[in-house]
Amino acid sequence: MRQRICHPSGSSNNNTSTQHQEEQQQRRRGTRSVEFKIIFTICLVSLSLLTLVPLARNSVQNINSEIDLPLPLPQLPPKFRNITALIPQHLQFQQSHFGCGADYFRSNLEWEQKTQQQTICSPTLEVFSWLMDQVNSRKLTMMIAYGELIHLLREKALLRSDGNYYDDDFDTWVTPSSFETILKLEPYLWNNFGWSIRVIFRCSEGTEEERHKTNITIFAQILPVCGHQYKAVMEKAVAKYPAIEMYVLQSIGHEQEGILHENWLGELFPEGWLLPAKPFPFDMPGFNKTLNLQIPAQPEKLLDCMYGNWHVYSKEHHDRGTNCTSSIAKS
């Protein structure tokens, strides 16, 4: 006998309701899955962009020639905030202008980390070209000096025909205010070119045993990380490319004529021979843009005084402490 199976009242409606709830849950799960995929994709893109930042900072391509000038000046690191490039007048002619110590903007650890990142360092002329654009946009002074001034006027070039540099350093004259401002550009040099700065400090007064490093800066080397061994000492900078050296010219306001005192080598120049600096746009074969250089007001007079017949090549360097003035007795 077939048994009648009795269904409780309303069971058909309950089944329909359960099926509807399951469909809603599936739709919610599908929506959540799509949202998760979107969020995951956004995270991946963001992470990719973040990982590209260090590469961009270590690449020359990160410098845009159309970038607004001048760039904002970052604050100096704490150990450099109380420095000055001005020597007190009563100390200018004392032999303690020779340096008593050196220091880098970056720590030894930062230098090692930068080296381990296989940083791409820009060549000297690329760095100097960018630097001069920054200097000129602020109406500062940074003139070609010494050996580089000779090559610029005599050979009409800053590189040899084979692409190598004439000298193992790149000399410039700067005023104290320009010197202090250029130091503040170090973060841009570090992040975009793989370069930094080493500063030489002046000695205090006293005997040789009593002298110590002061807060007066008298010389600086802008130099690449590549090929340079980190040493906080006063010596020639050895690196993959020649360092850009800054010699500070300070007015000493002499009675008979304006005198500029060079604070590292202790040299004396008539102010009118150097200032105001003259713009010197220079197109050099093998370099892809005009170099907006500065040269002294009367460069030939300077070179005649320091080198004599500079038109003829010589391996001899000029004497330290050259006096090109007429109103201060030559020593």
NULOSE-368658 format. One record per residue (C-alpha): residue in one letter; y, z, x. Coordinates in pm, whole numbers, plus 32768, in hexadecimal, padded with zeros to 4 digits. Layout:
AYZX;...
This chain:
M800080008000;R81507FA18082;Q823880C6809F;R83A080A98036;I848680FE814C;C85BC81A980CC;H87058193818D;P87FC82AB8176;S8936825D80B5;G8A4A81B18189;S896F816282BA;S89D67FF182B1;N8B46804C82CE;N8AFF813583F2;N8A52801E84B4;T8B7B7F38847F;S8C6B804684F4;T8B9F808B862E;Q8B967F1A8686;H8D107F01865C;Q8D48802C8743;E8C697F95884F;E8D2E7E4D883E;Q8E767F0D8869;Q8DEC7FC88997;Q8D7B7E808A36;R8ED67DED8A03;R8F727F248AA2;R8E867F0E8BCA;G8EDE7D9E8BF2;T90527DEE8BEA;R902A7F058CE8;S8F617E1C8DC9;V90797D188DC3;E917F7E248E09;F90B07EAA8F2D;K908E7D4B8FC4;I92087D168FA9;I92557E66904E;F91517E29915D;T91E47CD291A9;I93457D6491C2;C92C77E6F92B3;L921D7D6A938D;V93597C96939F;S942F7DC793F3;L933D7E349501;S93407CD9959A;L94BB7CD695A7;L94C37E2D964A;T93D17DC59759;L94AC7C9A97A9;V95E27D7197ED;P957B7DE2994E;L95267C7A99A6;A96797C079931;R97267D1799F6;N96727CB09B33;S96BD7B409B08;V97ED7A7C9B77;Q97D279BA9A31;N98537AED997A;I99B47AA799FC;N9A7279C49910;S9B91790A99B1;E9C4779149861;I9C367A91984A;D9D7A7B3B97E8;L9E4C7BA89911;P9E897CAB9981;L9D4C7D709937;P9D787EDC98D0;L9D6A7FCE99F4;P9C5480D599E7;Q9C9682359A62;L9C44827D9BCD;P9B1283579C14;P9B6D84C99C3D;K9B5484C99DB8;F9C5B83B39DCC;R9D5384259CC4;N9E3884E79DAF;I9E4883E49EC4;T9F8383319F36;A9FC78205A013;LA11D8289A07E;IA13D833DA1CB;PA2538445A1D0;QA37583BDA29D;HA36E84CFA3A4;LA200847BA3F4;QA21482FFA404;FA23882D9A57D;QA13983DEA5E3;Q9FF6835FA677;S9F2F8419A56E;H9F4F82E2A498;F9DF48298A520;G9CEF82E5A41B;C9C30842BA3FE;G9B2C83CEA2FD;A9AAA82D3A202;D9A2182E1A0A2;Y998F81F19FA1;F99E681D69E34;R987281E09DE9;S976E82E29E44;N964A82969F2A;L956182A99DFB;E962E81AB9D36;W962A80C69E64;E94B080DE9E85;Q947E809E9D12;K95607F6E9D1E;T949B7EE99E45;Q934F7F229D92;Q93D07E5D9C66;Q93D87D2B9D49;T954A7D029CFF;I95DE7BA89D2C;C97127BD19E0B;S98287AD29DF0;P98B17A299F2B;T99F77AAA9FBD;L9AD4798B9F48;E9A5E79AD9DDE;V9AAF7B1F9DE2;F9BFD7AE59E8E;S9C5C79D39D98;W9C1E7ABC9C72;L9CD07BD99D23;M9E067B069D66;D9E177AA19BF6;Q9E197C129B9E;V9F1C7C609CAB;NA0047B449C45;S9FEC7B999AD2;RA0707CF69B26;KA17C7C739C16;LA0E07D349D37;TA0D77CDC9EA9;M9F9D7C719F64;M9FEA7B7CA07D;I9F037ABEA164;A9F1D7B66A2BB;Y9EBA7B50A42B;G9D997A61A477;E9D8379D5A317;L9EF77983A31E;I9EC178C1A461;H9D9F77F9A3CD;L9E6077B4A28E;L9F8A7724A34C;R9ED9768BA478;E9D8F7609A3EB;K9E0F75FCA285;A9CC67698A21D;L9C2177EAA1EC;L9AC07768A229;R9A2E7699A342;S99B47539A2F7;D984F75C0A2E3;G98B276B8A1D1;N98AB77EEA2AF;Y99D278DBA2CF;Y9AAD78D2A405;D9AAF7A4DA42B;D99CC7B71A3D3;D9ADF7C0AA2FD;F9BF57B8EA21B;D9D4B7C26A26A;T9E607C73A170;W9FA97D34A16F;V9FF87E06A03C;TA10E7EF29FD1;PA0B4805E9F7F;SA0D6802D9E06;SA0037EF09E15;F9EFD7FA49EE7;E9EDE80BF9DEA;T9EC97FCD9CC3;I9DC07EF19D66;L9CE680249D9B;K9CDA804D9C20;L9C3B7EF49BFC;E9AFE7F6F9CA9;P9A2E7F909B67;Y9A657E1D9B21;L9A047DC59C86;W98CC7E9E9C69;N98527E239B16;N98AB7CB39B31;F98957C5C9CA1;G97B47D5F9D47;W98D67DDC9E22;S99767F309E5B;I9A7B7FD99F3A;R9A7080B6A06F;V9BB28171A0C0;I9C2E81F7A20F;F9CFA8338A20C;R9E0D83ADA2F6;C9DEF84D8A3DD;S9EAE8617A3AB;E9F9F8699A4B3;G9F26876EA5D4;T9E4E8750A706;E9D1A8676A70B;E9C4287A5A6BA;E9D248812A59A;R9D4B86C2A4EE;H9C99867DA3A9;K9C958577A296;T9DC6857BA1B0;N9DFD84DCA05A;I9ECF83C4A0F5;T9E1C8275A0F5;I9E818185A209;F9D7E806FA1F6;A9C6E7FF0A10D;Q9B4C7EFCA114;I9AE17E469FD8;L99787DEDA022;P98357D6D9F84;V97057E459F43;C96227D319FC3;G95C97D56A131;H969C7E90A160;Q960E7FDAA1D6;Y96BB80FEA12A;K977281C4A238;A98AE8290A1FB;V9935824CA357;M9A62819BA3EA;E99D18058A46D;K99C77EE4A42A;A99217E92A2DF;V97E07DCCA314;A975A7D1FA1DD;K96DB7BD4A155;Y98417B59A12E;P99827BB8A1E9;A9A377CE7A15D;I9B9A7CC8A0D8;E9C6F7DBCA1A1;M9DB37E53A122;Y9EBF7EB8A220;V9FD57F88A183;LA1417F2EA1CD;QA2388047A191;SA3B3802CA19F;IA452812AA289;GA5BC80D5A234;HA65080BBA391;EA7CC80BDA3B3;QA7FD7F6BA45A;EA6F47EA0A3A3;GA5E07EC7A2A6;IA4A07F21A360;LA33A7F13A2E7;HA23F7FFCA38B;EA0D17F94A379;NA01580D8A342;W9EC3808CA3E6;L9F1C7FD1A524;GA0728077A544;EA1307F2EA554;LA2A17EEEA50D;FA3307DB7A465;PA4877D50A3E6;EA46E7D70A26D;GA50C7C19A236;WA3EE7B72A2F2;LA2F47BE4A1EF;LA3A47C33A0A7;PA3C17BAD9FAB;AA26E7B099FC8;KA26579939F81;PA17578F79E87;FA08978079F36;P9FAA77409E47;F9E9276B59F1A;D9D8C75AF9EC3;M9C7275C29FBC;P9B5774C39FDA;G9A1175549F60;F9AB3765A9E80;N9ABF76139D0D;K9C17769C9CB4;T9D7576CD9D3D;L9D9B780A9E0B;N9EDE78B49D9F;L9F28794F9EF0;QA0547A0A9F7B;IA0DD79E4A0DC;PA1F77A9DA193;AA35C7A28A169;QA36D79ABA2D4;PA2047988A34A;EA24E78BFA486;KA33479CDA511;LA22A7AD4A4D7;LA11A7A0CA582;DA1FD79B2A6A6;CA2457B24A6DF;MA0DE7B9BA6C4;YA01C7A7DA765;GA10B79A9A831;NA0867846A82A;W9FAD786CA6F4;H9F9F76F2A6C6;V9E8F76EAA7D2;Y9D3F778FA78D;S9CFC78CFA850;K9BF379E0A843;E9CF67AE6A8A1;H9D707BDEA799;H9ED67C54A78A;D9F257DB0A80C;R9F107ED4A71B;GA0677F69A6C9;TA1317E2AA6F2;NA2A87E60A6CD;CA35F7D2DA64C;TA4A87DDCA603;SA5EB7DD0A6C8;SA6827F1FA662;IA55C7FFCA6C8;AA5128001A83B;KA3C97F5FA893;SA2CF8056A921;
